[in-house]
């Protein structure tokens, strides 16, 4: 069987497994919310509401139905692209996600770029100067940023750059006294599209601290991965053969070793998406960033089942699609991948 057939089979298997994965995640979230302590009726009416009012509210919300009926009702709506309505505000979950997801994507993309630039630079510098002070600092940086609690680092950065130095805003996404740019919900893109320099400046100023904090915390993953893979690649037989033929060290490093070492880093980038979401939750709460992670935290505290389910389904879909895309790209460009 030739490589093209292998690629087709691999792609079909991965594509067929994606819906199964999303169904398992959706089912797990549905069941977990139902067995978790707390009642959404109490969150809406309070603990002092009488039994009659509570029963009417449970019937209105559909919580009086048997669990299996609730599950199939949830799946039916999900298949048709209906994420339901908020139990508290009756606002469609789809609209809530549409308003908050662009903020999280904007934060996540910039943070991922910062993490990759810093991590790859630190990892590459360490390999270029092995066993030296630069390499030691790079290793400590990778371990430290990976182990540092996000909320603690976020508060320290807030305290230094926003409170003490006063260089940047302490939180939020846009100055409250100004009207944000209208359009896609991505403030930087909308500001550039409209040619609004003041909005662009305000958006960037509010984005610097949360994105830099999250990017620095995630950069250790990239630096450690590149450091290990590049060091391993430089010890392989084909690199030794290149050295024996008199090829210059810089050419070996950049033309032969680095491209092969970057492939595992690309895989790490896909896996980092999950860490990005987990870290974004704490970053968004600390910096009052109005993203989807902050909405998820608020919905969990209010026992708002549809919002929690809808947000997790959307986030899971993004993670699965991104990881699937990266896996297919690696399978296409790397002939060493077996299926």
C-alpha positions in Angstrom: 0.0 0.0 0.0 1.5 3.3 -1.1 1.8 6.4 1.1 -1.2 8.2 -0.4 -3.4 5.3 0.6 -2.0 5.3 4.1 -2.6 9.1 4.3 -6.2 8.6 3.2 -6.9 5.8 5.7 -5.2 7.7 8.5 -7.3 10.8 7.8 -10.5 8.9 7.5 -9.9 7.2 10.9 -9.1 10.4 12.6 -12.1 12.2 11.1 -14.4 9.4 12.1 -13.1 9.4 15.7 -13.6 13.2 16.2 -17.5 13.0 16.5 -17.2 10.1 18.9 -14.8 12.1 21.1 -17.2 15.1 21.1 -20.1 12.9 22.0 -18.3 11.3 24.9 -17.2 14.7 26.2 -20.8 16.1 25.9 -22.2 13.1 27.7 -19.6 13.3 30.5 -20.3 17.0 31.0 -24.1 16.4 31.0 -23.9 13.7 33.7 -21.2 15.5 35.8 -23.4 18.6 36.0 -26.4 16.6 37.2 -24.6 14.7 39.9 -22.6 17.7 41.1 -23.7 19.4 44.4 -26.1 22.3 44.0 -29.4 23.0 42.4 -29.9 25.6 39.6 -33.4 26.4 41.1 -31.7 27.5 44.3 -29.3 29.6 42.4 -32.2 31.4 40.6 -34.9 31.6 43.4 -32.7 31.4 46.5 -33.0 29.0 49.4 -36.1 30.7 50.9 -38.5 30.0 48.0 -41.5 27.8 48.8 -41.9 24.4 47.3 -44.7 25.4 44.9 -42.5 28.1 43.3 -39.6 25.7 43.2 -41.6 23.1 41.4 -43.0 25.6 38.9 -39.4 26.7 38.1 -38.2 23.1 37.8 -41.0 22.4 35.3 -40.2 25.6 33.4 -36.6 24.6 33.1 -37.4 21.0 32.2 -35.5 19.7 35.3 -38.6 17.7 36.4 -38.2 15.2 33.5 -36.4 11.9 34.0 -32.7 12.1 33.5 -32.7 10.0 30.4 -35.3 12.3 28.8 -33.2 15.3 29.6 -30.2 13.6 28.1 -31.9 12.8 24.8 -33.5 16.3 24.7 -30.0 17.7 25.1 -28.5 15.5 22.4 -31.4 16.3 20.0 -30.9 20.1 20.4 -27.1 19.7 20.1 -27.3 17.7 16.9 -29.4 20.5 15.4 -26.9 23.2 16.5 -29.1 24.4 19.4 -27.1 25.0 22.6 -30.2 26.0 24.6 -30.9 29.1 26.6 -29.5 30.4 29.9 -31.5 29.3 32.9 -31.0 32.7 34.5 -31.4 35.2 31.7 -33.1 33.1 29.0 -30.6 34.4 26.6 -29.5 31.9 23.9 -26.3 30.2 24.7 -25.1 30.6 21.1 -25.3 34.4 21.5 -23.5 34.4 24.8 -20.7 32.4 23.2 -20.6 34.6 20.1 -20.1 37.6 22.3 -17.3 36.1 24.5 -15.4 33.7 22.2 -13.7 36.4 20.1 -12.1 37.9 23.2 -10.7 34.5 24.3 -9.5 33.7 20.8 -7.7 37.1 20.5 -6.1 36.5 23.9 -5.2 32.9 23.2 -3.7 33.5 19.7 -1.5 36.4 20.9 -0.4 34.4 24.0 0.4 31.4 21.8 2.6 33.5 19.5 4.4 35.0 22.5 4.9 31.6 24.0 6.3 30.1 20.8 8.6 33.1 20.2 10.0 33.1 23.7 10.1 29.3 24.1 11.8 28.5 20.8 14.3 31.3 21.3 15.2 30.1 24.8 15.4 26.5 23.8 17.5 27.2 20.7 19.9 29.4 22.6 20.4 26.7 25.1 21.3 24.1 22.5 23.6 26.5 20.7 25.5 27.0 24.0 25.2 23.6 25.7 26.3 23.2 29.4 26.9 26.9 29.7 25.3 29.6 31.8 22.8 30.4 29.0 21.7 26.8 28.9 21.3 26.6 32.7 19.2 29.8 32.7 17.1 28.4 29.9 16.5 25.2 31.7 15.5 27.0 34.9 13.3 29.3 32.9 11.5 26.3 31.3 10.9 24.6 34.6 10.0 27.8 36.5 7.4 29.1 34.0 5.8 25.6 33.7 5.5 25.3 37.5 4.5 28.9 38.3 0.8 29.2 39.4 -1.0 31.3 36.8 -3.1 33.4 39.2 -0.1 34.2 41.4 2.0 35.3 38.4 -0.9 37.3 37.0 -1.3 39.2 40.3 2.4 39.9 40.6 2.5 41.3 37.0 -0.7 43.4 37.7 0.9 44.7 40.9 4.2 45.7 39.2 3.1 47.0 35.8 -0.4 48.3 36.5 -0.4 49.4 40.2 3.2 50.4 41.0 4.5 51.6 37.6 1.1 52.5 36.2 2.2 51.7 32.6 -0.8 49.5 31.6 -4.4 49.0 32.6 -5.0 46.7 35.5 -7.8 44.7 33.8 -10.6 44.7 31.4 -10.6 44.6 27.6 -11.4 48.2 26.6 -11.7 51.5 28.4 -15.2 51.9 29.9 -15.4 55.5 28.8 -14.9 54.6 25.1 -17.1 52.6 22.7 -15.4 49.5 21.4 -15.0 49.0 17.6 -18.0 47.2 16.1 -17.8 44.2 13.8 -16.4 40.8 14.3 -15.7 41.1 18.1 -12.0 40.9 17.5 -11.1 44.4 18.6 -7.6 44.6 17.1 -8.8 43.4 13.7 -11.9 45.6 13.8 -9.8 48.7 14.8 -7.4 48.0 11.9 -10.3 47.5 9.5 -12.0 50.7 10.5 -8.7 52.6 10.7 -9.4 53.6 14.3 -5.9 54.2 15.8 -7.2 55.2 19.2 -9.3 52.0 19.5 -6.3 49.9 18.3 -4.0 51.5 20.9 -6.5 51.0 23.7 -7.1 47.3 22.6 -3.4 46.6 22.5 -2.7 48.3 25.9 -5.4 46.1 27.6 -4.2 43.0 25.8 -0.5 43.3 26.7 -0.6 42.2 30.3 -2.9 39.1 30.1 -1.4 37.8 26.9 2.2 38.3 28.0 1.4 36.6 31.3 -0.2 33.6 29.7 2.4 33.5 26.9 5.4 33.5 29.4 3.7 30.8 31.5 3.3 28.6 28.4 6.7 29.3 26.8 8.4 26.8 29.1 6.6 24.0 27.3 8.1 25.1 24.0 11.6 25.7 25.3 11.9 22.4 27.0 10.4 20.5 24.0 12.7 22.2 21.5 15.7 21.8 23.8 15.2 18.0 24.2 14.3 17.3 20.6 17.0 19.4 19.1 19.7 17.9 21.4 18.4 14.4 20.4 18.5 15.3 16.7 22.0 16.6 16.9 23.2 13.1 18.2 21.6 11.1 15.4 23.7 9.3 12.7 22.7 11.5 9.8 24.0 14.6 11.6 27.2 12.8 12.4 27.5 11.9 8.7 26.9 15.5 7.7 29.7 16.6 10.1 32.1 14.0 8.6 31.4 15.4 5.1 32.7 18.8 6.3 29.3 20.6 6.3 29.5 23.7 8.4 27.9 23.5 11.9 25.5 26.4 11.3 24.2 24.8 8.1 23.8 21.5 9.9 21.9 23.2 12.7 19.6 25.3 10.6 19.1 23.2 7.5 19.0 19.7 8.9 18.6 19.5 12.7 16.2 22.4 13.4 13.4 21.4 10.8 13.3 17.8 12.2 13.3 19.1 15.9 10.4 21.5 15.1 8.0 18.7 14.1 7.5 17.5 17.8 7.2 21.2 18.8 4.3 21.5 16.3 2.6 18.6 18.1 3.2 20.3 21.4 1.6 23.4 20.0 -1.6 21.4 19.4 -1.5 19.9 22.9 -0.8 23.4 24.4 -4.3 24.5 23.3 -5.8 22.5 26.2 -3.3 24.1 28.6 -4.1 27.5 27.0 -7.8 27.1 27.9 -7.1 26.0 31.5 -4.6 28.9 32.0 -6.9 31.4 30.3 -9.6 30.7 32.9 -7.4 31.9 35.7 -6.0 34.8 33.6 -9.4 36.0 32.5 -10.7 35.9 36.1 -7.6 37.8 37.4 -7.6 40.4 34.6 -11.4 40.7 34.3 -11.1 39.7 30.7 -14.6 39.2 29.3 -13.9 36.0 27.5 -15.5 32.6 27.3 -13.5 31.2 30.2 -14.8 34.0 32.5 -18.4 33.2 31.3 -17.8 29.5 32.1 -16.7 30.3 35.6 -19.7 32.5 36.2 -22.1 29.9 34.8 -20.6 27.2 37.0 -21.1 29.3 40.1 -24.7 29.9 39.1 -25.4 26.3 38.2 -26.4 27.4 34.7 -26.3 24.0 33.0 -26.9 25.1 29.3 -24.2 27.7 29.4 -21.7 25.3 30.9 -22.6 22.5 28.5 -22.5 24.9 25.5 -19.2 26.4 26.3 -17.5 23.1 27.0 -18.9 21.6 23.7 -17.6 24.6 21.8 -14.2 24.5 23.5 -13.9 20.8 23.0 -14.8 21.2 19.3 -12.0 23.8 18.9 -9.5 21.6 20.6 -10.4 18.5 18.6 -10.4 20.4 15.3 -7.0 22.1 16.0 -5.3 18.9 17.2 -6.8 16.9 14.2 -5.5 19.6 11.8 -2.0 19.5 13.3 -1.9 15.7 13.2 -2.9 15.6 9.6 -0.3 18.3 8.7 2.4 16.3 10.4 1.3 13.1 8.8 1.5 14.8 5.4 4.9 16.4 5.8 6.7 13.8 7.8 7.1 10.4 6.0 8.3 8.8 9.3 4.8 8.9 10.7 3.3 5.4 10.7 -0.4 4.6 10.6 
